[in-house]
Amino acid sequence: MNLVDFEQLKYDIKDMIIVECEKEDIEPDDIADDVELFSDESGLELDSLDALQISMGLLNKYGVRLGDSKEFRRNVTTIEKLAEYINLSTST
C-alpha cells in the first residue's frame, strides 16, 4: 500500500469511528494518528459500547474481525496502529 492509500485508510477509519460512535461534533482531522483512542487525550470520550461499535464497523467495512477484548485492546490503540492492522489483515 502506498503512502497516499495509507493516509486515506487512516482518514476512512477516523470517519468510520465518528459515524459508528455517533460523535457528530468531531471531524476526522480532529483525531491525531498517534494518540491512544481510549484516552482522555483523544477527545473522543470512547467507552466499552463504543469499542463494540468500532469492532462491528471494522467487520462491516473491512472484513476484519478482532476476536477477544485483549486482541481488540492490542490493535485498537491508535489510528496508526489500527490502519497497520487492517492493512496487514486485508493484504493476506
N, C-alpha and C positions, 0 to 999 in steps of 0.2 A: 504494500500500500504506500503510495507516495504521500508526501507531506501535506499537499492540498487536500487529498482524500481523508487523511487522518485528522486534519483540522475540522473538516466538515463532519466527520464522525463525532468528534467531541462536541461540536455545536448541536448536532442532532440528539445526542444523549442528554445534553442540558435541556433542550426543548422537550424531550420525552419526559424528563423528571418534572419539569414545570407543569406539563399537562397532566400526567398521572397523579401528581401530588396536589393538584389544584392550587398552585402558587402563582396566581394571575398577576400579582404585584411585582414579580421578578422577571427580568429579561435574561435570556441565555448569556449575554455579555456580562451580566452582573455576577456570574458564578465563575470563580477562579478555577483553573485547571488543576492546581496543586493543593487546594485546601480540602481538608477532611470534610466530606459531605455531611456527616452526622455530628459535626462540632458546632459550637456557637459561632465560631469564626466564619462559617459558610454563609450565615444569614438565612438559611433555608428553614430552620426550625423543624427538621425532619424527626419523625418518631417511628416506632415499630410498625405502625399501619402504613406509613409512607414506604418503609422498607419492603413491605409486601407489594405495594403498588408498583414500586420500581422493579421488583423481581418479575411481576406479571408483564410490565411494559417491555422488559428485556426479552422475555419469552415471545411475546406477540410481535415485536418489531424486528428482532434479530435472531430468533430461534435459539437463544442462549438460555439455558436453564442452570441456575445456581442451586445446587442440591440443598444443603442444610444451612442453618444460620451461621455456622462457623465459616463455611465457604463463602457465603454472602459477605460477611464482615471482612474476610481476607481480600476479596476482589472489588468490593464496592467501597473503596476508601476515598478515592479522589476521581475526578473526571478523567484524568490522565491514565490512572491505573485501570479504570473501567473500560476505557477505549482500547487499551492494550489487550485486556482480557477478551473483549468482543472480537478484536482483530484476529487474535490467535484462534479463538473458538470457531470463527466463521471461515477461516482460511484452510482448515484441515478437511 
